[in-house]
């Protein structure tokens, strides 16, 4: 029934979303499950250095999985795909170039490109590409899928108003007070079906200053790299609108604990790799020793200078 009048809801924004025109879904897992159904994928090769949510999504769709290792340039160690098998590539920390992706497309043909950590990279023609919003914006859901796969049936629309409390709370109070709600929101998508992006998330994205966010993230990345590259075991390219600054150091897991004790919340991406990867493997070293330092739009030059001081203090 139509309504008119009464109190005014959250302001409606009318700007264009950065990935306007792509398929807008509720989460990255849904993008993958959409592709599995639309492409009728039955077998897939996943990198060991990958979030377990990707593996779980494949398992829920009944897809046969095998894992592969990556080289120090983030590219997969060479292997042959089986008949009908697809290759899943993760652009970890935005370190893969378009030339590398094109080479993988030419070599393997059937690939899915995960840009969860490289939101501002444009999709390449003919390559199914997944983007997620929660690592780059203050939203509780949202993802984009670039694909020319056959369209699935009409999808229900997600609603996210009941999952916004931890975001609104952190806007005014410390993050620690709402951390468990944040964790619960991540777990929520484990059993959520494929849905269209919520109207609330779409509205927030339409109001976001994409140019500012993209530039500030890159600027902060450059500041950290200038200050810390001599400590970093990784040789990095500068991604456009970086997700985080991956500082890889010996005993990174111990330094992470010291930083968290000083209320600098540095996650481990991804803890499942410690179980999936063999001892002494490159993937295990990446998961244990990379400190993904924040470079997002909340922070400026002064914040980065303070962060560098804290990191150096904790490293010793």
Secondary structure, DSSP 8 states (H G I E B T S, - for coil): ----SSS--S-------TTTTSEEES-HHHHHHHHHHHHT--EEEEESSS-HHHHHHHHHTT-EEEEE-B-TTS-B------TTEEEEEE-GGG---HHHHHHHHHHHS-EEEE-TT-TTS---TT-EEEEESTTTSS-S--EEEE--S---S---B---GGG-HHHHHHHHS-GGGGHHHHHHHHHHTTS----B--HHHHHHHHHS-HHHHHHHHHHHHHHHHHHHTTT-SS-----TT-SEEEEE-TTHHHHHHHHHHTT-----TTTTHHHHS-TT-HHHHHHHHEEEEE-STT--HHHHHHHHHHHHHHH-
